[in-house]
């Protein structure tokens, strides 16, 4: 079974990638990928003040891989 576009994007993430997660157009979290599971289903994202959060590909977040996460 082929991976969905979302699953392929999440599986391609690497440590240090800068990401923004949003729902329905509202930004919810931004930071850098600290780690991910081997299958790419789960990522840990750390923000600019050190808060670490876990996200799963099926949590219904839109993910954008960006440049400088902390730029205004």
C-alpha positions in Angstrom: 0.0 0.0 0.0 1.5 3.4 -1.0 2.1 6.0 1.7 -0.1 9.1 1.8 1.5 12.4 0.9 1.3 13.4 4.5 3.0 10.2 5.8 5.7 10.6 3.1 6.4 14.1 4.3 6.6 13.2 7.9 8.8 10.2 7.2 11.3 12.4 5.3 11.9 14.7 8.2 15.3 14.9 9.7 16.6 16.0 13.1 17.0 19.8 13.0 14.4 20.4 10.3 12.4 23.6 11.1 8.7 22.9 11.1 5.4 24.7 11.6 2.3 22.7 12.6 -1.2 24.2 12.1 -4.8 23.2 12.1 -7.5 24.7 9.9 -5.1 27.5 9.0 -4.2 28.4 12.6 -0.5 28.0 13.6 -0.3 25.8 16.7 3.3 25.0 17.2 6.7 25.8 15.6 10.2 24.6 16.3 12.8 22.1 15.2 12.5 18.4 14.8 14.4 16.9 17.8 13.7 13.3 16.8 11.3 11.0 15.0 10.4 7.4 15.0 11.9 5.2 12.4 8.6 4.9 10.5 8.1 8.7 10.6 4.7 8.4 12.3 5.7 10.4 15.4 7.9 13.4 15.8 9.2 15.4 18.7 9.3 19.2 18.1 11.2 21.6 20.4 10.3 25.3 20.4 12.5 28.3 20.9 12.2 28.2 24.7 12.8 24.5 25.0 9.3 23.1 25.3 9.2 19.6 23.7 6.0 18.2 22.2 5.1 15.0 20.6 3.0 14.9 17.4 1.6 11.9 15.5 1.0 11.9 11.7 -2.7 11.1 12.3 -3.2 14.1 14.7 -4.6 16.1 11.8 -1.9 18.8 11.8 -0.8 20.4 8.6 3.0 20.4 8.6 5.2 23.0 6.8 9.0 22.6 6.6 10.3 26.1 6.7 13.5 28.2 6.8 14.1 30.1 10.1 11.4 29.0 12.6 12.1 31.9 14.9 12.1 34.7 12.4 9.2 37.2 12.7 
